[in-house]
Amino acid sequence: MADPDPSRPDLLVRVEQTRAQSHTLRAQVAELAEAVAEVELDVARVQEVIAEQGGSLAAQAREHAQRAREFAAREHAEAVRLRRVAAD
């Protein structure tokens, strides 16, 4: 982002407000991504219990559990990335 014109103090204030808001929003999105990851891990655990019970849905439940764990890992990685960006 280019630096604002120093002869326009109103723009300087607005730029700082926007940067602060952007930082806050990134932190909130990171927090939500972590929450989504936790929910997906819960889904994976439930699917694993279903798979352990055997039966006709066991294979499908194992696949769902694996996908949920992969999704959780991606969400966690996104949260880490957003926190790193917000810290800059």
Buried (B, 14 or more C-beta within 10 A) or exposed (E): EEEBEEEEEEEBEEBEEEEEEEBEEBBEBBEBBBEBBEBBBEBBEBBBEBBEEEEEEBEEBBEBBBBBBEBBEBBBEBBEEBBEEBEE
